[in-house]
Amino acid sequence: MAWGNREFIEHYYNGAGAAKTLTDIGLLEKVKKVASETAIDRPGGFKDQIRTEVIAVKEGLVNVTFENAYDFGGIVASMGGGALRATFEGTSQNTKDGLIFDGNILVAYTDKFEDPADLIELLFGSSSSKSAPDWLKALAGGGGTPYAVTDTWVEPFSGSL
């Protein structure tokens, strides 16, 4: 069963800070869909960056990495922003018909569930803002324990240019 806001908050107060994977909480496929739409497959996204690098390399190893934060709050409001880091490792061949490339994209999702009432995020723009005073962090935390939410997946990616 996929987690909703209630499960995120219950784990914050009762989970002793134990990390969770997107697979554990039933949200991996939904996050993969949002990642694809907002970062990987969109025009100008990571796959376009890979194609640009293939053109530059022409022949040989192709390695491209990107990292950025994205909004995943549309899946479950408690998720808010999370970070994606993707690395493409592959090869490119320059043939008489053009460039052919093949490889894998390793995607890593990372987030930290903290500030369940979003007080710090509302006031300072991010739940992990270093500008928030310690007293507000204690108040916003309300006695719970922050925990990591992570996962990784691999997407094959090949094509010709």
WOWO-V300112 format. One record per backbone hydrogen bond with DSSP energy under -0.5 kcal/mol. CO is the residue of the C=O (numbers start at 1). NH is the residue of the N-H. If there is no record, write none. Layout:
# WOWO-V300112
co = (CO/CO)
nh = (NH/NH)
This chain:
# WOWO-V300112
co = (4/5/6/7/8/9/10/11/12/15/20/21/22/22/23/25/27/28/29/30/31/32/33/34/35/35/36/36/39/40/42/45/46/47/48/49/50/51/52/53/54/57/60/62/64/66/68/70/70/72/72/76/76/77/80/82/83/84/85/86/87/87/88/89/90/91/92/93/93/95/98/99/100/101/102/103/104/104/105/105/106/107/108/109/110/111/112/113/115/118/119/120/120/121/126/129/133/133/134/135/136/137/138/140/141/147/148/149/150/151/153/155/157/159)
nh = (8/9/10/11/12/13/14/15/145/18/150/25/27/28/26/3/31/32/33/34/35/36/37/38/39/40/41/42/46/47/45/49/50/51/52/53/54/55/56/57/58/59/92/90/88/86/84/72/82/75/76/79/80/80/72/70/110/68/108/66/89/106/64/104/62/102/60/95/100/98/95/161/93/159/91/157/89/106/107/155/87/153/85/151/83/149/114/147/118/122/123/124/126/125/129/132/136/137/138/139/140/141/142/117/144/113/20/111/22/109/107/105/103/101)
